[in-house]
Amino acid sequence: MADTLDHSNLQGQALVILVAFPVLATISLALRLYSRSLTKTFAADDVFIIVAAIVYWAETYTSIKLVKTLYVGYHVWDIPAPPVFDPILGGKYSYATQLLYNPILALIKTSILLFLLRLTGQKSAVRKSIYALLVLNNLMMVTVFLLTTFQCLPIAAMWDHIAFAHARCLNFADFVTGTAAVSVLTDALVLILPTWIVYDLQVHKRQKIMLVGILSFGLVTFISGLVRIILLDHFDRNPPADLGYSLLFCLSTIEVGLAFVAACAPALRPIVVKVMPQIFGTNGLRSGPSSRKPSCFNTNTYVMNSRSQRTLSRHKSGIHVEAMDPDLRFPPYPAVLGGISVTKETEVRWHDASNEKGSSTDSLV
């Protein structure tokens, strides 16, 4: 009797996906670091995303071993019998992959939030919200990591269900959907911040839309996270008879790879300007003419209006102030900055010789 079974498999495609997205993430990170070298603005947000990349490659290794050991992508009738097929070893790789996956997204979001803290012109409420999200994000990272670690008691039941048939385990579908939902929630909260940050910037509407767009690349991660939740929840609650013949396992690495691209994209403008200076080389955060004289100092730009009143006070040598509003009665340029109270719509720039590192929305549009 002729064999009518389908003997195709998807493992090759799965392995390509598992390698392609980490490579894409690494290229994005390399470009980000090169951009930082051009502007000399390497900071804590870059450290966190480098750590995330290291963990991502570790997760890629365990994922590849899982796919090959458990014959992911094969039809159930093509999976060889033990000992060639080793479900215990495959279960250990699966457990390691779960442990590594969740911290990666949290580390990327920490990097994004630290980057947003570096942007100038923020209201006090914005900064407090960023700090609150940093705390929430990292608390959730620790909580999810502990839940993942102890989702079965004893832990060995994660890879040997037969030997520990009476182990106590969390419902797997509920666990995966619940932890993914938390990640998507924090994605949404982080996504709101860019619009809030640039809302009061005194820039042209086109430049403001461009700035929001650059800072909102995280929308890609948010959408991919939602798609992952929907597809995996349906798969986990209604597993097909031919369980392994699927590429859904690869959704996680796709989500993480896109998150790296989203996190690195806002930092790449210096490279784009270097390649296409005629198109992208203009400074978009000045809404009016400036009489500022050339200065060897780095510039931090603070845009303040009636919604964001604050007092700037520094007592350092080498700090000067420039008023963009002729109605303000500051001493003639340059003047030593003692204390400035700004309670009307204006733009104040200071030049600080002691501050050689920083970041500004000025570098994004």
N, C-alpha and C positions, 0 to 999 in steps of 0.2 A: 504493500500500500504506500502510495506516495506521501511524502511529508508535506503537509499543507500549512504548517506553522510558519509564522513570520519570524525570521532569525536576524532581522536588523537590530542594531542597538544604537543608543544615543550617547554612549560614554565618551566618544570622541568629541562631540559637540560640547558636552559638559566640561571636559578638561580644557577645551579652548576658552570657554567662558571664564572658568576659574583662574586662568592665567592672564587673559586679555584685560580684565578690569583692574587687577592689581598693577599691571604694567601701565595702563592708562593713569591710574592714581599716582604712580611713581613719576611718570613724565610730568604730570600737573605739579607735583611737589617740587621736582627739580627746577621747573620754570619759576615757581614761586620763590625758591631760595635764590635763584639767579637774580630775580627782580629785587629781592631784598638786598643782595650784594650791590646792585646799582644804586640803590637809595640809602644804603647803610642803615636799615631800619629793622634788623633782625631782633626779635623780642620773644617774650614768653609764649605768645600764640604759635610761633613757629616751632618752638620746642615741643609743644603738645601734639602738633600734627605730625611731627617726625616720629614721636613715640607711637602715635596711632598707626603710622605706616609700618613700623616694625611689627606691631601686633597683627596688622593686616596680613603681612607676609607669613607670619607664623600660622595664622588661621588658614591661609591659602595652602600651606603645606599639609596641615591636618585634613583639610577638605579633599585634597587630591588623594591622600592615603585612604580616606573614607570611601571615596567614589570607586577606587580600584579594589579595595578590600571587600566592600559590600556589593560590588558589581552593579552600581547605580547606572541606569541607562539600559540595562539588559532586561529582556523578557524573563519572567519567572521561570519558564521552562528551559532557558539557556544558562541559568546559574548553576554552576557545578555543585556537587555534594561535598560535605565536609570530608577531609580536612582542607581541601582546596578553598572552599568557602568557609571563612572563619568569622562567624558573627560576633564572637567575644572581642576579638581584636578590632573589628569594625566598630563595635559599640564603644570601645575606648576612644577611637579617633572621633566618633560622633560626640562623645562627651567633651573632649578637648576642644572641638570646634565650637560647641555651644558656649563654653567658658570664655573663649577668645572673642567671639562675635560681638556680644553686647557692649563690652568696654570700648570697642573701636568707635562706634557712633557717638558715645558719650565724650570721648577724648576729642573727636572732631568738633563737636558742639562747644566744648570748652575752648578750643582754639578760636572758633568763630566769635564767641562772646568776648574773649580777651581782645580780639581784633577790634570789635565794636567799641570797646572801652578806649581804644587808642584814637578813635575819631574825635575830632574837635567839635565844638559848638553844641555839646549835649547839655540838656537841662538836667537839673539834679534828679528829677523823677526818673529820667531815662537811665542814669547811672545806677540809681538804686534798684531799678528793675533788672538791669543786667547782672548786678551782684546777686539779687534774689534768684535769678535763673541759674547762675553759676552754682549756687548752693543747692538748688533743687536738682539740677542736672547731675551733680556729683553724688548727692544722696541717693538718687535713683540708680546711678551706676553701681554703687556699693550694694544697694538693696537687691537689685536684679542679679548681680554676681553671686551674692549669698544664696538667693533662691535657686539659681541655676546649679550651684554647687551641691545644695542639699535637697534637690527636688525629689530624690529617692533616699530613703533610709532603710537599710544601709546603702551607702553610695554605690557599692559594687553592683547593686541591682540595675544600675543604669546600663551595664554591658553584659550582665548575666541574669536574665529574667528567670531562667529555669532553676538555677541554684538558689535564687532568692525569690521564690514564687510568692511568699507572704510579706514581701517588703511593702512599706507604705510609700506611695509615690503620688505626686500631684498629677491631676488630669493633664495629659500632655497637650491636648488641643487648647484647653483653657490657659495653660501656662504660656504657650507660644503666642496666642492671640493677646493675652494680657500684657506681656512684656513688650510686644510689638506696639500695642496701643499706647503705652507709656512713652515709648520712643517717638512715635508720631505726634503725640501731644506736645512734647518738648520741641519737636521740629516746628510745630505751628506757632508756639510762643516765640521762638527765636526768629521766625519769619516775619512776625509783626514788627519787630524792632527797627529794621531799616527805614520803613515808612515814617515811623515816629521820630527817628533821629534826624531825617532830612526835612521834616515838615516845615520847620521854621527857618531853614537856611535861606538867605537872601540871594537866590540864584534865579536864572531864567527858568521858565516852566519846562522847556525841553531838557535842560541840564538836570533839573530836579528829577524828571521822569527817568532819565538815563542813570542817574545815581541810584534811585530806588531799584531799578532793574539790575544793576551790577551787584548791589548788596542783597538782592533777593534770588540769587541763583539757588538758594536752598529750597525753592519751590519744587525743583526737580527731585530732591531727596524726599520731600514731603509726599509728592505724588507716588514715587516708587515705593515708599513705605506703606501707603494706603493699598496699592495694588498687591504688595506682598501679603498684607494682612488678609485681604479678601480671598486670594487664591489659596494660601496655605491653610486658612481656617476651614475652607470648604474641603480641601484635600484631607486634612487631619480628621475631620468629623465624618467624612464619607470616603474612606480609603478604597481605591479600586483593587480588583483582584490581582491585576498585574502591577503590583505596587512600585517596583523599581524602575519601570519604563516611563521615566518622566524627567524633565529638566527643572522642575520646581525647586529642587534643592539649590539651584544656582541663583535664585532670586536674592538671597542674602548678599552674595558677593557683588551682584549688580548694584544693589542699593548702596553698599559701602563704597564701591568705586565711584558712583555718581556723587556721593557725599564729598569725596576728596576733590573732585572737579569743582563742585559748588563752593567749597571752602577756599580753594586756591585761586579761583577766577578773579575775585576783586583785587588781588595783589599783583596782577599781571600787566596793569596799565603801563608801567615804565618800559616794559619790553615792547608793547604795542607802539608806544610813542617813539621808541628807538628805531623800530622797523618802518613805521609810517608817520613821521613827525608832522607832515603837512596836514594830515587828517585829524590826528588825535593829540597833537602837541599843544593845543590851546588850554589855558587855565579856565575852568568853568565856574569857579566859586566866587568870581568877582562880578557883581551885578552893576557896577558903575566904574567910572574912570578912577585911577589911582595916581597920586602924585608921589608915591613911595620912591625914595631914592634907592639905588642898588645897595645891597647890604651883604656882608659876608656871613651874617648870622642866619641860622635856620629859622624858619617862620612857622609859628603855630597860629592858626586863624580861628578866632572865636566870634561867632555871629550871635548877637543877643537882641531881643526885642521885648516888647511889653509883657509877653507871656513868659519870658525867661529872664528875670532880673537877677543880677548877681553883682558881687563886688570882687574886683580883681585886686589883690594886694600882694606884692612881692618886694622885698628889700634886698636886692642883689645888685652888684655892679654889673654893667654890661647889659642891662635890660632897658629897652626903650619902648616908647609907645607911639603909635601913629593913629590919628583919628581920621576916619573916612568921612565924617559928617562935619562940615565947616561950622555948624552951630555950636559944637562942643567947644568949651573954652579951655582947651588944654594948652600948656606952654608950647612955644614953637618947637618944631621937630629939629633934632631929637631932644626928648626930655626924659629925665630919669623918672621911672615909675615908682611912686610911693604908694598911693592908694587911689583907686579909680572906682567910682560908683556909677554904673550905667543903668538907667531906668527908662530909656527910650529906645526906639528902633535905630540901631546904629551898628557899625562894624568896628571892632577894635582889633588891631594886630599888634603883637609884641614880638620883639626880637631878643632871643635869649642866647647869649654866647656860651653859657654853661650847659645848654641842653643840645647835645649833638644827635640824639636819637628821638624819633617820634613818628607819628603817623597823622595823616589828615585826610579828610574827604577831598582836599585839594588835589590829591594824587589819583583820584578815581574818575574824574570827568574832564 
